[in-house]
């Protein structure tokens, strides 16, 4: 019986396997797949997701910032520039996504962590690489093939795996909502979106290479990509949560972009011997400066203070924006509430108000600390003022 | 014997296609004949459920389902002597009308969660009081002073032949393999007050395939069975 079962399973699996997975050939300009294909289906769902993103309350509507990111993206997208539409989302995680219809999201957590235009251009080139090579279609085919393999091994495994695959990139919350509403929520949407997110390691490395080449071709420094990934790995090591620290920079903050030493080494190898290029650090910082405060405030909502401190220290390295940065360092300390944190927070607020860009709440927080401080330190505070 | 099979088939048909009507109030005044009812373009996403359980969105099916349901809703409104008008939301994503549409989406999701979910909110167990507020009048104004708006939302999958075969094999082996299923949610909103008067969730049976005209007709009939129209 068992053998018969495997036989039937195999027959079905072969029937469902794709005819021939397309190799990594660049997509044609102005591509629009036939509506009656799996690819057409992915596009239609991407169009729907884009409609929602377009009017999302999380969208950053600053014309200057949008124009800047679009300009940098076009610098690495080349002929594909008119096909790509960028949506800047105020979400405190390092992430960018690329859908096959040209709809791209760049999250504020990424903008906050890139140090210069060269790094931004590398990461945009990486995403556009997924687009040029049609990785989302490949990912869906690969998923199907993986599942087919699982099916042949065992029926029960395949059933469990199928459920997991459809749900995997969505949070537990999404799954529980799906259960609660008996599947009427956008299962199709989640299923389709999941396939964009689950790019394979090969696809990611491939996209790294494309991001690297397009950024270098545009005149940026060849070491930018590796430097960006290194910063992220360092930040991950500083996490308050052991689980995050232990992960090989996978999941959590960098959900969609598994990082490994291999990928960083591959970028180092590519960069070796290349002529240094431009970083455009000042221009980049000047562009994100008006948003720095709001993005840091969002970052604190993640409640991973170890990472926030690391990030703030890194942003301080150039001696710029010290009023804003010290204020949010103080905020992180105040919210963490470990022994001695309040005293340290006061020092940070005091450091902040020494700079012209200190936000008004820095004085408010100093006043609040003084108000609730034990009596004996009141005199010290008076001396300070 | 033949009669027995027929009886079982009928039972199955009744059991397979299910409806879950909720009404704001039992003694709801029905819209007078000749009411102008806005048929908001159905939001339909359908996918192929492959043998191994991966879903492939199918835009062509979604379009067919959308057009068939819209056509059947229009026919059904005409049969009740109401004036149906189609409304394409993609023309109105901006401004106040877009906000009303997104508000309906949020309220609709809450209805699904709180009135149909396994753990209904205690305050929503017996009463079905949901409203978009008087801002819904914006939609009425934008659409030629319509009186009511009828929203539909469908999601689902259809099994590939391989998947169906797997389900049979699985059943023989004692493993339940989910096959394709389609669900439709509909709601009727009074555009003067914004109140959601009625909603229904239908799980399609095999003979109400919305990709085909006859199937969509059966599905819409079930969907509107207890609608206060």
Interface residues (C-beta under 8 A of the other chain):
Chain A: X1 X5 X8 X9 X12 X13 X15 X16 X35 X36 X38 X40 X41 X42 X43 X44 X45 X48 X51 X54 X55 X140 X143 X144 X147 X148 X150 X151 X155 X156 X158 X159 X161 X162 X163 X165 X166 X177 X179 X180 X181 X182 X183 X184 X185 X186 X187 X188 X189 X191 X192
Chain B: X45 X46 X47 X48 X50 X51 X52 X53 X54 X55 X56 X57 X58 X59 X60 X62 X63 X90 X93 X94 X98 X102 X109 X112 X113 X116 X117 X118 X119 X153 X155 X156 X157 X160 X161 X162 X165 X166 X169 X170 X173 X175 X177 X181 X183 X185 X201
